[in-house]
Amino acid sequence: MAHVVIFTRRDRGVLPSLELLEHRVSTLPATAEAVAHAPDGELLVVDAVGELAAAKAICRLLEHDAAPVLLVLSEGGFAAVTPEWGVTDIVFDAAGPSELEARIRLALAAARTVGPVSTSGLRIDEASYQAKVDGRPVDLTFKEFELLRFLASHPARVFTREQLLSEVWGYDYFGGTRTVDVHVRRLRAKLGDLERLIGTVRGVGYRFEHEDD
């Protein structure tokens, strides 16, 4: 069970599924003063439904907080989010309890990761949501980065396509396992000579092939 601190301008209705989970929740107004005096939380949630500009300002204030930040969006708000927001993950405001619990678990796990992952010229910086190959930024989509980050956080461990779908896309995702194959193919293409870092275990799934520098 985690202590979740929510910053919102609404009176109610932020992540209804959270009420079904066994987490301790504190709700605060989305203001700079509330951020400055907020209690310590293991997960910070910023409500961006209908208030994108204000939510971005709150996210920037929380940028240097040690706790991961989960951004709540309506469907129309997803296109506005960029790495500059500095959030750990994003979630649809109507997400079901299974997906929400998975995202909370992943966000907390990401916060426990010590420092950027760096191997064979690849550097994955979770704080800035950026990957670089030999110092050159790699233009990854949100899911490509999430997939790379998840695999790199568990070097040498093999994950089935079904496991990757549940961990990276969430339990409520209705697409097939081919989605994983497509993202792996695109990710390898963008990594260029370092495509070998995403290994295939025939008949099972994928793993991150960590190499000592």
ABEGO torsion letter per residue (X at the ends): XBBBBBBBABABGBGAAAAABBBBBBBBBBBAAAAAABBBBABBBBBABGBAAAAAAAAAAAAABABBBBBBBBAAAAAABBAAAGBABBBBAABBAAAAAAAAAAAAAAAABBEBBBBGGBBBBAAAGBBBBGGBBBBBBAAAAAAAAAAAABBGBBBBAAAAAAAAAEAABABBAAAAAAAAAAAAAAAEAAAAABBBBBGAEBBBBBBBX
